[in-house]
Amino acid sequence: MSANGQPDNGPKEFTGPAAMGEPQPLRRAVIVGGNRIPFARSGGAYTKSSNQDMLTAALDGLIARFGLQDERIGEVAAGAVLKHSRDFNLTREAVLGSALSAETPAYDLQQACATGLETVLGLANKIKLGQIESAIAAGVDSASDAPIAVSEGLREVLLDLNRAKTLTQRLQVLSRLRPKDLAPDAPGTGEPRTGLSMGEHQALTTAQWNISRESQDELAFNSHRNLAAAYDSGFFDDLLTPYRGLAKDSNLRPDTTLEKLASLNPVFGKSLGAEATMTAGNSTPLTDGASTVLLASEEWAQSRDLPMLATVRDGEAAAVDFVHGKDGLLMAPAFAVPRLLARNGLTLDDFDFFEIHEAFAGTVLSTLAAWEDEEFGRTRLGLDSAFGTIDRSRLNVNGSSLAAGHPFAATGGRIVASLAKMLHAKGTVDGRPARGLISICAAGGQGVVAILEAA
Amino acid sequence: MTDTYTRLVSKGLGKDVAQRLGLPQPAVLRRYEPGQALVNGPVLVQGSTAGADELAATLLSWNLDVRRHAVPREKLGAIILVLDALAAPEDLEKPVLAVAFSLRDLGPSARFVTLSRPAGETGNPAGAAARQGVDGLVRSLAKELRAGATANGILLADGVTTTSPSALAALRFFLSGRSAFVDGQFLTVSTGEGTLPGDAEKPLAGKVAAVTGAARGIGAAIARTLHRDGATLILVDIPAAGDHLASVANEVHGTALQLDISREDAGKRILEHAVQRHGRLDIMVHNAGITRDKLLANMDHARWNSVLNINIAAQLRINEALLASEHFSTSPRIVSVASTSGIAGNRGQTNYAASKGGVMGMVRASAPLLAARGGSINAVAPGFIETDMTARIPFAVREVGRRLNALQQGGLPTDVAEAIAFLASDAAGGINGDILRVCGQNLVGA
């Protein structure tokens, strides 16, 4: 609660453009389709592939699917969470290596695991405003080809060495070097301000919301089962292009069972007082992969006889103060969704599909528990009661990150393209377009959520 | 895909050694490239009928260097022998022997083409004997010609003139480098239908074509050739081949459709894609096929069924869907890839040969259905073609397979593609229900 008694992070009444006069009618931003490469467990099929390789391959698959060769796209935005400093222009370089027109501009964006969804929202907004007619939103990550930095000590020595003018100065600088400075500095998933890994953070949240081991394993089991069924039905035939001998996500275990998942030893939360419940089976592995989404104005899509699967209705970002333990690291979507729905005059009952990114099974279940919790609804969201309950049969119906894997920045594109296809197939529900909700948590206590509707 | 032996014996010391040892001396074939002349040198048109005169006049209008009488020791690009009014076997002697001494003047990759009538269409035994005689003549001459020269024939149904659109189109095909690996074969022009293209370099301009199995090998070559000829392409292959498919699609500026053609709804999916992006489909090329070789004694249901399902059942289902659709063009063209295995048989390929024989049966039986819609359906039966598949054949077996034809070499995927592009063109509209072998006149399989 803030000083004036308002909930500080909850939904607010929408007083935007209407208060500033008549809002400009916005155009619709449609999702034409998507393409991704299969996601590979780190150290697997894509070990030797760079982010640029994978992003270029995903772009070329998209170009081939929709016949975009030599097309000048309005703008391409993509990003990677783990990024080499040499990849300062990663997206533009991938565009130049692709079959698109070399006159296609591009920019990089980075918002941890929300990168992929944020590229979709940002570009959709540009289309809605009429600034561009077409766009490709994308994301890529390689945990295998991760950048390794030199130690801070070596880095300072090298920089000073560069500035030194005489031999004496150079020798003086070099004499500061110690053996420990030669150890490389590999990236981790630890939060800079707490030192805790993402898994350990989630373990705190999982315990806080009393999420059982069984319910986490069940969510993981459903993810594998749903993803396997989606492959069998041909769902991914026009969403995915094989890469380096891989035609399916390598993390997928179609034959996994609840018993197998129950037999795994916990890996996170082992030092907490509560029972440790998070295993390698109900947490996402480090993954390599890339995904893309083709966005357009309706006019552009129609002029090229391209399909229109869904529209990007709205999006919202939120962040929580996990540093001081006020909320769990990955709980920002629990706040973003209520704000987004309030702005759009919708409730959880108005959705046909829920795509809640499975960073960990505990993340999804903690978010759902918070929404079902009356006290959380009243004190943290400023509502009269609990925010609501979702129909679990509408959750991640074609599998999610626990089965597919999670190449950080590529997850948003995977979800957006899959959901757009599902919404298009669903068509209309009770006279309104089929509607889907996307929720993605991100490092740094952030979260980005969005609403898509069948076009 | 390079035939090192052919390059080795085509010049210099290798040529000399091969000659002395009596080794096969395959020639480097003249293959079509845009802008290439139709033939290399003057064209001798032999024959005294009205059909011969009309044809010679037409060839003159193409700016060819036409001769009605041979000039001794003048190198020729082609000999065209018009035999469209044979009444009895004796009628062969004069025109045939008149060109005989000119054969030595044929240059490298020159052409010998006959125009005659199919034997089956007359109730007159002597006439039929003369007509069928041309068949034996051409097939034998094809084996006598050297240096990449080929002999082929055009059979004109009674009532079809030597200058009907498809007769001219077939003649152009046989004369050109497009038919490099077609030897000792006949094309039957059954009707006077067909429309010659406005631009001979872009005979498929404005056409929307779908090609199955387009990710690699012969399918990728078909896609490239149809694209070169002006078609807009939909490239189909199984999802697992999607990366190769995407790269071919981006090369030919087409769209990639990842689809298992053995799915029940494959025809519908191809049509939906074509209609969404282009409003219609004009050309369907059934190239996708698999082999699961085993002696029949060791054959299992899985090997048998997968081959029959993908190689023929899928084509039947897709054709049914296409013919039921109003979006399958006003002059629809279907071209299937058969195989010489389906004609001559091949040890270990009972399932494959049954499926490819099935393709040919389907093509002949579907011809009236396509004709009723103003379209056509034909098949191309490749022989030994240099692909990733044949590259895996053990060296000795591969060498034998390569040399066992009149041209003493394996064909290239592009040779099959050229034949398909020709049969898919409106110019070939008068050819329907025909099977064209692209095999360099393989010594097995007639």
Interface residues (C-beta under 8 A of the other chain):
Chain A: A57 D60 G61 I63 A64 R65 F66 G67 Q69 D70 A99 G234 F236 D237 D238 L240 T241 P242 Y243 A247 D305 L306 P307
Chain B: L235 P239 A240 A241 G242 D243 L245 A246 S247 A249 N250 H253 G254 T255 A256 L257 Q258 L259 D260 R263 Q276 R277 H278 G279
